[in-house]
Amino acid sequence: HNKKIFIKCQLSARYYAKDLEYKIKMKQPLTSESKKMAYQKVNADQRATGHSQYLDSDDLQATALDLEWDMEQELEEPGFDRFQLDSAENQNLGNSETADLDLDSIQPGTSPKGRFQRLQEDSDYVTRYPRATPKSNHCNIFRFSKIFCTLTLLFILGIVIGYYAHKKCPSQDPSPGMSDPHLYQEILKEIKAEDIQKLFRHLIQLTKSGDDTEFSEKLKAQWTSHGLEEVQLFNYSVLLSLPGSSPNTVTLNNSSQCFYPNGQPCDQEPSKDPSQGPLFSYAAYSARGTLEAEVIDVMYGTVEDVTRIRVMKNVTNKIALLKLGKLPLLYKLSLLEKAGFGGVLLYVDPCDLPKTTNPSHSPFMVSLNPGGDPSTPGYPSIDGSFRESRMDLTRLLVQPISVSLAAKLFALPKERGQPGACKPLQFPQDEIRIVTMKVQTVTEYKKLTNVVGYLKGASFPDRYVIVGSHHHNPYGYNGQEWASGTAIITAFIQALMLKVKRGWRPDRTIILCSWGGTTFGNIGSYEWAEDFKKVLQKNVVAYVSLHNPIRGNSSLHPIASPSLQQLVAEKKNFNCSWRTKCPEANLSSVQMQGDGDFFINHLGTPMLRFSYSLKDFSSDLSQGPSFLSEALFPVRLAEIEELDPFFNLHETIAKLSGEVILQIANDPVLPLNALDIALEVQNSLKGDHAHMFQLLEMASRLRDSAELFQSDEMRPANDPKERAPLRVRMLNDILQNLEKNFLVQQVPPGFYRNILYRLDEKTHQFSILHEAWQHEKLHLSNETLQVALSKVLNSINSAQVFFKAGLDVFESGLLGKN
């Protein structure tokens, strides 16, 4: 027991020693109370231990060891070493009250816990000892807990901010100036055949209104509902040629039999459907009146046919029986008018059509309008514009008739040839048939409406990619093939705006148009383009046409400017339907019907169109006759759904056109190939004509310049590492304006002013040269040929100068490194 008391006294002395060291360090005088505190604690412990006698020496030794161990552990706390050093440095600093203390005998081996308890009991501790209390393990844990919680909260906050920022600005979208095929596929995958079919049927339901403006407002509302930001209606008052109150008629004088244009006798009640009845079959803007004359078969009305007939007969004021096809209708009518004919009965030979088509009793419509409002030629039909008096665009009376009526006029017997064979219609030249034709059309001013939607570009909003289709015509013609193009463009808008709503935007502006008045001569597109001609001349980079995309289901038939043929060739096998033969698609630059006419022939805009056509013709003689599409046969809903029952062809056209639109709108360098234009020029000059040497020499220089331009400017611009924005902008300006050099002022009626487009796929020469050679062969005069050669030469030279000027600008060093 005495040993235990001794050990406790020793431990208390050590507690006091540590307290003394601390006060010496703080240079604080010791009070008498603090000197006695350790001994008071020992006495109190001794009085409180009533059962100490039960402790043997071993327990006493264990207790001492436990106390020593606690002290050792606590002395190893962080910061205690520094405390010892500080105490040693201050051993010589004391005062009179601490001089008799032997600090060397004090062993710092026990716990300082008692010292903190005693200091807390001293009421003057806080005021007298301003030093901060040393931090314990609990304080360290608390401090680390605060730091950990703060970092965790910051981490969670960063995740939340990053999530919403990612949602608002998707990281997978390419930055402006970058082309991303994966992005295009992400947009195009939203276009589905079943959705196009629903849109198609819905659009048909909207046509029950007889007003063009009312339908256009409904179409605008539909485009707006899909998210298109800006949709505008453009109204124009234009002169239209419409069916009269009574049908046109053709009467056989020898029998006095009267027939409507579809072959139906006049004494029978006509069909109630205006598009199928006799009122529909007429030639818009034909001369009006009555003509009694002999009918002369002029076949296709080529220069050779007309010349041959003029040698055989007097054709003055006679009626020509004319087949549609092979050459533009307006050109053939100009030949007949020049020869002296007074009227024309127009028909389509069944052998020129696919086997699946039976037009024997089908009426059709044609338009003699070259384009735009006839009363405002060359300028838009806006309020206040001067109106010219042009009720008729030809002095000829023109009337389309069915094949059955043509056979009745000449009393042709039914042919019984070999099964499956088709024999072209042949009318006897020695028989005289006199008929009376009566044309009763009327002209009225009507309001047409264009629907135009805009998706502004992010990087180049002043550069336009225009997409066009046409909509319902409430006046006269009532076919429903227009709904295919309008449904496709609406489905494309729907898919496009889903991506735009997630923050994406094309680099260039996409303008989406639905034109009115197309069947009367592309009036809607002409008037709008004439209205904005100055802006469009500078800003349009391409036109993508969706005019009547489903004309058959046998083969894909893409048509494109020479500069866009490479791009179209890359895309034409994309997502081909199982019912098509995409690898056999024939890509060409030929004249076509549709709303792209003004952009091609007046603005020199690169253009392309995808469509499906019928390819199974009834005879080898008429394989590929062109310009049959000038005849507008009414196409019903059932016929379109029979051609494409699951709308897979519609989906293919939508995705093909859509991918091309997106690439033109987003590629940093426009996907226009200058070298292909030079190659097309050389291919159009092939032949053994004696006048070609100078043209071929000029074409060779054009090709050299194009190759230099392609290698020195286009290839570096396509490399992102070498791409300079200002140089790319100038390069794109050259590419988009290149085709303007091939616009000529005067061409035969119905011919394209853009001579890069051939008449048909069989004709490889420039169209104006081909026509001039025909005249030369028949008239033994080369004046017409010399004029045509001069126009072609000037076009090639203009393109060569244009290339050279562009190369000089790039080489001048004015751009520097920009």
SULWO-V66238 format. One record per helix or strand. SS is the DSSP state (A for helix, B for strand). FROM is the first residue (numbers start at 1). TO is the last residue. Records with the same first field share a line. If there is no record, write none. Layout:
SS->FROM-TO / FROM-TO
This chain:
A->2-25 / 32-48 / 52-54 / 57-75 / 80-89 / 103-105 / 113-121 / 125-128 / 137-168 / 181-188 / 193-206 / 212-225 / 303-312 / 329-339 / 350-352 / 374-376 / 403-409 / 482-500 / 518-520 / 523-531 / 533-539 / 562-571 / 582-584 / 597-601 / 620-622 / 628-630 / 637-643 / 648-666 / 674-683 / 690-717 / 725-742 / 767-779 / 783-811
B->230-242 / 249-252 / 257-260 / 265-265 / 283-284 / 289-297 / 319-323 / 343-347 / 354-354 / 365-367 / 397-400 / 434-439 / 442-455 / 460-470 / 508-515 / 540-545 / 550-550 / 555-556 / 559-560 / 588-588 / 590-590 / 607-609 / 612-613 / 617-617 / 632-632 / 743-743 / 754-754 / 758-758
